[in-house]
Amino acid sequence: AARRRFARDRLVLAEEVVQLLAEEGAEELPLRHRQLRALDQCIEKLPHQRRELALAAYGKDTTIRELAAQLKRTEGSLYQLLSRIRKELHRCMERALAGAES
């Protein structure tokens, strides 16, 4: 009966595999914390309007369509601007993390 029950499960991992995954995750935690700190700092460095736009666009309460209508912009132009903001944040984070590792 147990064998049939496990056979129906999509994935059953051996305890050793679960332990290895947990250890890997724990090892990555400090890096993830540094990345989040860098992202927070980079978001703070954005000009006010870009920061507010990024926070609104990636928040839960607004769709891109609604945001574009509020800003009287096309959705396409908004996506382009958000792409530039993401690239700006990415470059900032790369610099911040490279500086933190030195």
N, C-alpha and C positions, 0 to 999 in steps of 0.2 A: 504494500500500500504506500509506504514512504517513497519507494522508488518511482511509482507512478506519479505521486505528487510532485517530486522533484523533476521528473521528466517533463511535466507541464510547465514548470517555471522556465522563463526565458533564459535566465542566466543564474547559475549557481557557482560561486567562486570558492575555491579551497581556502581554508582559514589562513594558510601561509600567504596566499595572494592578497587577501584582504589586509593582512598585516603589512606586507610590502607597500601596498597602495597608501595605507595610513602613514607609514614612515616617509614615503616620498612627499606626500601632502604636507606633513609637518616640516620637512626640510625646505619646502617652497614658501612657507608662511612668512619668514622674514623678508623675502624678496617681494611678495605680494603687498606687505605693509609698506615697504619703501616705494613701490609703484603707486600705491594709493596716496601716500603723502606727496609724492611728486606731482600726481594728477591734481590734487587739491591746490598745491602751490601754483601750478601752471594755470589752473582755472582762475585763481585770484589775480594773476598777472594779465589776464585778458582785459581789453578795454571793456568798460561797463556794459555797453550795448551788446557786444559779442558774448560776454559772459551770461547776460540775462537771456539772450536768444538761445544759447546752447542749453542752459538749464531748463528753459521752457520746452525746447524741442525734445529733449530726452527725458522730461518728466512724464508722469503717468496721466496727467489730466488734459493734455492737449494733443491733437493730431497735427501733422504738418499742414494739412488742408486748412484747418481752423487757424493755425498760426499765420499762414500765408494770407488768409483773408483779413486777419487783424492788422497785419503789417502792410496790407495793400501791395503784396508782391505775388509773383507767380510761384507755384510750388517748385517749379524747376529752378528758379533763381534762388529760392530758399535752400534747396538741396545743394546747390553749388556753393553757397555761402557756408553751409554747415560742413561741407567737405573741406573747405579752406580752413575752417576753425579746427576741425579734427586734425588736419595736417600740422597746423600751428601747435596744437597741444602735443602731438606726437614728437615733433622736433624739440619742444621745450622739455618733455619728459626724458628724451634721450640725453639731452645735455645735463639735466639734473641727476639722472642715474649714473651717467659717466663720471660726473663730479663727485658723487657719493662713493663711488668705488675706488677713486684715486687715493 
